[in-house]
Amino acid sequence: MTDEMCKKDIRGLLKTFGVMADEAIVGHIAKNPGVNSLNFKVTLEDITEYEDSSIEKLNLEITKSVNCN
């Protein structure tokens, strides 16, 4: 896979996640109008089945508070 194709696939993955996450969060806030603040944890986990067991899998975790007022 070329570097450009790889970057395009990564951007597509992140865009899809962003759209779906936005819809889910906005829907959650609409269903729970009394919520003032939300605390989120987003995890990116590499679930690739590598043949070489010495390859370290990617794991990224981000936490963030969102003010809903």
N, C-alpha and C positions, 0 to 999 in steps of 0.2 A: 504494500500500500504506500502510495506516495505521501510525502509530508503534507501536501495540500489537501489530499483526500482525507487524511487522518484528522487534520484540523477542522475540516468541514463536518465530519462525523461527530467530533467532539462538540462543536457549536450546535449541531442539530440535537444532540442528546441534552445539552444544557438548556437550550431553548424550549424543548418539549417539557423538561422537568420544570422550568420556570413558569410556563403557562399553566401546567397542571397544578403546581403548588399554589400559584396565585389564586386560581379558581377554588381550590380546596380551602384555603385560608379565608378568602372573602366569604365563601359560603358558611364556614364555621362561625365567623364573626356575625353574619346575618342571623344565624340560628341562635346565637347567644349574645344578644345586644347588651347585656349587663357586664360583659367582660371588658375590663379596662386595659389589661396587659396580657400578652401571651409570651411564653418562653418556648423557643424551638430548638431542636437539635436536628441537624441535617447530616446524614452519614452517606459517604460515597465508599462503597465496598467493592473491590475487585473480586468477581466470582469466577474468573477465568480458571479453567482446569489446565494448568501448565504441566507439560511432560517433565520439565526440569524442576524438581522440588526445591532447588536452591533459589529460585526466583522469588523475590519478596513481593507479596501482593500489596497493591495500593489500598490504603485505608485512610480516609480523611473525615474528620468530624468537626462541624462548626456549630456553635451555639450562639443564639441571638435572642434578645427580648424585643417584642414589637408592641409599641404603644397604640392602643385602639381608640383613643379619645380623639 
